Amino acid sequence: MLRKVIKPDNRNISIELPQNFVGRQVEVLAFTIDDTLGTSALEDKIFTHFASEKSLSKDWLTTEEDRVWQDL
């Protein structure tokens, strides 16, 4: 994961990616950081999201889970 906080001075931004990102799908998110939220609280939410995704997918991406949810 690559994370960079920037303050653009115009409407265009450019990022330099590591070589191992070339040729792969990359998701780029852009959002403003709310001054009242604070950076540390925002970082906690972002890292919790990414840390949880792989762990939760073990439970969610199963044949049994698909069977349970098939009627919804």
Residue pairs with C-beta under 8 A, 6 or more apart in sequence:
1 50
2 17
2 18
2 21
3 46
4 15
5 33
5 39
6 13
13 30
15 28
17 26
33 39
33 42
34 42
59 65
